[in-house]
Amino acid sequence: MAISGIGPQVEHGILAQGNILNDEVWIRPEVDSPCVKLCVIHPEERLCVGCLRTIEEISVWSRLTPEARAEIIADLPERAPRLRLRRGGRAARLDR
């Protein structure tokens, strides 16, 4: 399956030249990012469950100054408890 205009043929994660695809495409040393490639937005908190950024922060990340990104990264640990709250599970069903 060759796709014209984007380089060598890719089949099952292996380039036609025999090179194995890896995470090099995700490495961007010029932009610090808390992304851990677990991109799922929590429906109530509206935070990514992987990196804890908001959708808005994710969408403008590459255009932010290094200082603005550092400020957001410093704030991320405070957001983690927002996602640890459980909806109740079995214990909540038994209380009904």
C-alpha positions as CSV (number, residue, x, y, z in Angstrom):
1,M,0.0,0.0,0.0
2,A,1.9,3.0,-1.2
3,I,0.7,6.5,-0.5
4,S,1.9,9.0,-3.0
5,G,3.8,12.0,-1.8
6,I,4.5,11.0,1.8
7,G,7.6,8.8,1.5
8,P,8.3,5.1,1.6
9,Q,5.7,2.4,1.7
10,V,4.5,1.4,5.2
11,E,3.2,-2.1,5.9
12,H,2.3,-3.2,9.5
13,G,4.6,-0.7,11.2
14,I,7.7,-1.4,9.1
15,L,9.0,0.9,6.5
16,A,9.7,-0.6,3.1
17,Q,13.5,0.0,3.6
18,G,13.3,-2.3,6.7
19,N,13.3,0.4,9.4
20,I,10.9,-0.1,12.2
21,L,8.6,2.9,13.0
22,N,9.3,4.4,16.4
23,D,8.3,7.4,18.5
24,E,10.7,9.8,16.7
25,V,7.8,11.5,15.1
26,W,6.5,12.4,18.6
27,I,9.8,13.8,19.9
28,R,9.9,17.5,19.5
29,P,12.7,18.9,21.6
30,E,11.8,22.5,20.7
31,V,8.4,22.2,22.5
32,D,8.2,20.9,26.0
33,S,5.0,18.8,26.3
34,P,3.4,16.8,29.2
35,C,1.8,14.5,26.6
36,V,2.0,10.8,27.4
37,K,0.1,9.7,24.3
38,L,-3.0,8.7,26.4
39,C,-5.3,11.2,24.8
40,V,-8.8,10.8,26.3
41,I,-10.9,13.7,27.5
42,H,-12.7,13.2,30.8
43,P,-16.4,14.0,30.0
44,E,-17.1,16.0,33.2
45,E,-13.8,17.6,34.0
46,R,-12.9,18.3,30.4
47,L,-9.2,17.4,31.1
48,C,-7.1,14.9,29.2
49,V,-6.7,11.9,31.5
50,G,-3.1,11.4,30.2
51,C,-1.5,14.9,30.5
52,L,-4.2,16.7,32.5
53,R,-4.4,19.6,30.0
54,T,-7.7,21.2,28.9
55,I,-8.7,20.9,25.2
56,E,-8.0,24.6,24.8
57,E,-4.5,24.2,26.2
58,I,-3.8,21.2,23.9
59,S,-5.1,23.0,20.8
60,V,-2.8,26.1,21.4
61,W,0.2,24.3,22.9
62,S,2.6,24.7,20.0
63,R,1.8,28.4,19.8
64,L,2.4,29.2,23.5
65,T,5.6,30.7,24.8
66,P,7.9,28.5,26.7
67,E,7.0,30.5,29.8
68,A,3.3,30.0,29.3
69,R,3.9,26.2,28.8
70,A,6.0,26.0,31.9
71,E,3.3,27.8,33.9
72,I,0.7,25.2,32.8
73,I,3.0,22.3,33.4
74,A,3.6,23.6,36.9
75,D,-0.2,23.6,37.5
76,L,-0.8,20.1,36.2
77,P,-0.2,18.2,39.5
78,E,-2.9,20.2,41.2
79,R,-5.4,19.0,38.6
80,A,-4.8,15.2,39.2
81,P,-7.2,14.9,42.2
82,R,-10.0,16.1,40.0
83,L,-9.8,12.9,38.0
84,R,-9.4,10.6,41.0
85,L,-12.9,11.1,42.2
86,R,-14.9,8.0,41.6
87,R,-18.6,8.0,40.6
88,G,-19.3,5.4,43.2
89,G,-19.1,2.1,41.5
90,R,-20.5,-0.9,43.4
91,A,-20.7,0.9,46.7
92,A,-22.9,3.7,45.3
93,R,-25.2,1.1,43.7
94,L,-25.6,-0.7,47.0
95,D,-26.6,2.6,48.8
96,R,-29.6,3.1,46.5
